[in-house]
Amino acid sequence: MNKKWIITLAILLVSAVLTACSGRQKEAEADSEAISFETTDLDGNVVKSGDLFKGHRLTMVNIWGTFCGPCIYEMPELEKLNYRLSKKDCSIVGIVCDVESLEDTETIGEAKSLIDEAGVKYTNLIPWDNTWDIFPADAIPTTYFVDEKGRIVGEAAIGARSADDYENLIDALLE
């Protein structure tokens, strides 16, 4: 088992323990507090949470990994959804959970290759220091929904889904 797999599994395990210990409290906090972070996309461009969520009624935050078959499988569906969501003032952003930093050129290259193959146009981010505090992921893919004020709304969606399934979830959250 290579180092990246071990680190990713350790992150997921720690996240699961922390979520189990403070899940309800985190949900209540997330509902009332705006998310605030700064990170980079896979090309090294700075991305701020305020800019990411502003102007979108809802942003779908999809946590995925380059090693995750279901994540890769759903990427073309997410791009179909991305096009449909743009008409509803909504957006999608991905977080590539197994990229360790901008210096992790091997995993970034792999992620970019998968993104290109799937025809994905939406932004994909590198995890930042407290990513897993904001978006706990016991399994991947895990998807959160964030309103334009930067607050998590609804429940996290765990597992791969079709564009139609995600759109139904989003439509319910927009009502």
N, C-alpha and C positions, 0 to 999 in steps of 0.2 A: 504494500500500500504506500503510495507516494506521499510526500509531505503535504501537498495541497489537500488531498483527501482527508488526511488526519486533522489538519487545521479546520477544514470545513465541518467535519463531523464533530470536532470539539466545540466549535461555535454553535452548532445546532443543539448539542447536548446542553451546554451552558444556558442557551436561550430557553430550552424546554424547562430546565430546573427553575430558572428565574420566572418564567411565565407561570409555572405551576404555583410558585410561592406568592406571586403578586399579580396574577392575571386580572382579577376583578378590579383591584385598585388601579392598575395600569389603564384598563378600559375607561374607568371613570375619569382619570387624569387626562387621557387622550381626548375624551369628548369635550373637555372644557379648555384645554390649553392648545395653542397653536404650535405646530411643529416648526422648529427652527434648526437649520443646518446649512452648511456649505461644503460642497464636495466638487468633484470634477466628473466630466463625462469620459468616455473611453479615449477621446482625443486630447484630454488634458485641459479642456475648457472649463472654467469655473462655473458652477451652477449653485444658485442660492435658492433655498426653499420658497422664500417669498415670491421670487420671480417665476418659479416653477408652477406654483398653484394659482397665482393671481391671474384673473381673466378666464378661468375655467370653472364652470359650475361644479365639476367633479374631475378629479384626476385619479386614474387607476394606477396604483404602484405595484408592479409585478416583480416579485423576487424570484430569480432563477439562477441556474448554474450551468456551466458549460458541460458538466458531467451528467446532467439530468435529462434522461430521455423524454419524460412527459413535458418538461419545460421546452425542449427543442421542438417537440411535436406541436405544441400549442402556439408557437411563434407566428406562423402564417395566419392562424386564426386571429391572433391579437392585432396583426397588421390590418386585416379586413375590418376588425372592430375599430381600429384607430381611425380609419377613413370615415366610418359611419359616425363615430363619436364627434369628429370635428364639426359636424353639422348640428350637434347638440351643445356646442361650447364645452366639450369635455375632452380630456386627453389621456394618454398613457405614457408612463415612464417605467423603464426597467431598472432593477438593481442587480448587477451580476455578483452574486454572493461569494464566488470563489476567486475574485480578483482581489489581491492583497493590497496593491498600491499601484501608482503609475509606473513603478519600476518593474512590475510583474508583466513584462512584455509578452511572455509566452501565452499566458492566459488571456490577456487582452487581445492578442492576435487570434487566438482560438474563438473568443467571443465575437470579434468583428467578422470572422469568417462565417460563423453560424448566423449572425445578423444579416449579412449579405445574402447568404443562401436562402434565407426565409423571406427576403425582401422587406425587412423591417426598416421603417423610417423614423420611428419614435426614438427619443433620447434614452440612452442606457448609461447608468451611473456606476461609479466605483463606490463601494461602501466607505463610510466615514466612521469616526471614533465611536459614536453611540448609535449606529444604525440599528443594532439588534435591541436596543432599549426602546427605540421608537417603533420599529417594525419587527417584533419577535416572529421568528419563523421556525416552528417545530418541524416542518417538512417543506419541501419546495416542489413545485411552485406554490407560493403563498401570495395572495393579492389583497392589498388594502385599498380603501377608497378614501380620498381626502377632498374636503370642500375647498372653496376658493379662499377661505380664511386660514387654511392650513390645519384643519382639525380632522382627525380620523372619524369617519361616519360609518355606521353599520358594522357588520361582522367581517372578519377576514375570510376570504374564500381560499380554501386549501385544496390543492390538486388542479390538474389541467382541466380546462373547460372549452367549450366551443364559443365562437363569437356570439352566437344567439343566446347562450346561457349567461354569458357575462353581460350582454346588453339588457337582458331581463333584470338582472340584479341591479344594474345601473339605473334603469328606468324606475324601478321601485324606490331606489334611494333619492331620485330626483323629484318624486311626487311629494 
